[in-house]
């Protein structure tokens, strides 16, 4: 297991972590500059933040500062009702691949979607098996396109509390079943993103990480699970403030040959987003050395 205590060369910042500073939205340009000023070598930006700045400008800044992208957030949201909606999802995912390619991301992270309409507050049906089938079909279609762009796809299983609205793939086992069905040769085109917030509770986690192996492990996301949690989406904790044994899980992942970045991804409306962006980044550096 790598020693993180001496530096933060393997720290990546998911830009959602500092999306807001003192409650105010932070431009992606400012986030990039703040990371670069602290010697943070990698980021993982969100598509809406890139769109607000402009893809060409973000690409220029990333290259200018010598940054890498540990991933790109996000593709997915495959389930839909009707041919037009399914086509719209397909087309948007292809655009996400193109953007990830322009930014030279390590992978495009897929948050696969749940019941159509649920994210907006009204599910259009209750057939989660249909949604999972559409996820598999959608990834199969996208995989063909992503291969032409040489852009790996990383399925991110989300905690079961998000099964209805954000992701009906909720365990690493489910994600790997899709990988094995669509990419049986383990070509490096399709794998998984392991976010400790979503999978720490899974009794099969170590077994499934071993099953994934180096060919499937494409990203590692870190934060912490607070007790009690006050919000199912926007109350993630800084590493070391909650109940997840992050070094244990990182050890399992690295034992399979993963040698990429540990990407800090924190949604925290009432805590970290209320602090100064620089203070949050400095805390990420300290905790990455001591608690990851």
Buried (B, 14 or more C-beta within 10 A) or exposed (E): EEEBEEEBEBBBBBBBBBBBBEEEEBEBBBBBBBBBEBEBBBBBBBBEBBEEBEBEEBBEBBEEBEBBBBBBBBBBBBBBBEEEBBEEBBEBBBEBBBBBBBBBBBBBBBBBBBBBBBBEEEBBEEBBEBBBBBBBBBBBBBBEBBBEBEBBBBBBBBBBEBBBBBBBBBBBBBBBBBBBEBBEEBEBBBBBBBBBBBBBBBEEBBEBBEBBBBBBBBBBBBBBBBEEBEEEEBBBBBBBBBEBEBBBBBBBBBEBEBEBBBBBBBBBBEBBBBBEBBEBBEBBBBBBBEBB
